[in-house]
Amino acid sequence: MGANKVCFNCGSSSFVSDRSLGGKIVCSKCGSSSFKNKSSSFFKSKKLVILAIAIVIFIIII
């Protein structure tokens, strides 16, 4: 798997090939086989939402 994938359950980016499942790629921490693309964009992250809420609260207070 590429470095741009993360585990859907625990968020880890460490994967192994499980021989008992016929070489299927699984997460090495939780054993899940469901993955998602890592969001590298600042606008898609939760930090933007928190920042926007903080700015709105700051404007309301002033």
Secondary structure, DSSP 8 states (H G I E B T S, - for coil): --TTEEETTT----EEEEGGGTSEEEETTT----EEE----GGGSHHHHHHHHHHHHHHHH-
